[in-house]
Amino acid sequence: MPIKKIKKTEYAIKSSGPTVRLALLADLHRGRADEVVRILRADPPDLILIAGDLYESPPRRGFFDYSSALTLLSGLPAGVPTFFCRGNHDHTPHPDVDAALAAAGVVELDATYATLPSGITVGGLRSAHYTGKVPDLAFLNDFAALPGYKILISHHPEYYPKYIRPLKIDLTVSGHAHGGQWALFRRGLFAPGQGIFPRYTAGVYEGRLAVSRGLANDVRVPRIGTPREVVYLTLSPDGKRR
């Protein structure tokens, strides 16, 4: 049966940076944002990263749907630094969403980065879905050359093996794959950009890539064995959960 409820998934990653607990959100689309707000407010993280497809504005489909995004943004826990980088579905900005991002204090990162008081630097690599499929390599190289612990928000996990893994980027957080939509023996069946039996669909890979199964449930292709999730990541020198 299709998965209906959103779960909280927790991972721990050994890092060279300061100890921080972050929440990874991805692929809300038109999903149930009230459930996400409930989870975040019950267990506020130190940092929130939104890895694309916050709402629907694909330029080739000619429609907008952003009500779920407004619900999420208005309900984020106060005082938690939050960063957002666009995916392929929220490619086109919308003034209502832009206003809600500003009101919530969410920082959009588009080939830009911000350094937190902890010394962690967060960067955003925008989707190249509509611009030739190759991401902004100049930004990636500049970001990788920065000092300190670096976290990259990149909606597309398929960018990791070719473009990101060779660089000195400590952690990349992604979505897009929806867990493979259907899971067979714990392995996703299909993901855009990766095809059949994709490699990067959910969880932590090589201690450097974290992929969320996402927050939406497409009724046309319901999830089976791939629960929607809010991902919590604890980064610490000892690699233990907090």
RAKA-V74163 format. One line per field, one symbol per residue. phi: phi as a letter, one per 40 degrees, with the letter a starting at -180 (. if undefined). psi: psi as a letter, one per 30 degrees, with the letter a starting at -180 (. if undefined). burial: 1 if it has 24 or more other ideal C-beta (glycine too) atoms within 12 Angstrom, else 0. A space follows every 10 residues. Layout:
phi=???
psi=???
burial=???
//
This chain:
phi=.dcbccbbbb bbbcbcccca bbbbbafcfb ccccccddcc ccacccabbb cgfcabaccc bgababcccc ccccbcccgc dbbbbcbccb cccbcccdcc ccccgcccbb fbabbcdcgc bbbbbcdbdb bggccccccd cccccccgcb bbcbdccccc ccbbdcccbc abbaagcfgg gbbbfgbcca acgbgcfccb bahbbfgbbb bccgbbbccc bccbgbccab cbbbbaccgb cb
psi=kkkelkljkk lkkklfalkk jlkkklhech ajfeeeeeee ffiklfkkkj hlheajhkff fhlkjgeeee eeefgkkkgj kkkkklaffh eklkeeeeee eeefgkkkjj hllkklfffk kklkjlkgeg hgfkljeeee eeeffllakk kkjjejfffe eefeeflike kkklbefhgg ekkjhgklek kkffakilej ekakkggfkk kkflfljjfe ilkjgikkkk kkkjklffgl l.
burial=0010011111 1110101011 1111111111 1110111011 0001111111 1111111000 0001111111 1111111001 1111111111 1111001101 1001011111 1111010001 1111111110 0000110011 0011010111 1111111111 0011101011 1111111111 1110001110 1111000111 1111100111 1111111100 0010111111 1111100000 00
//
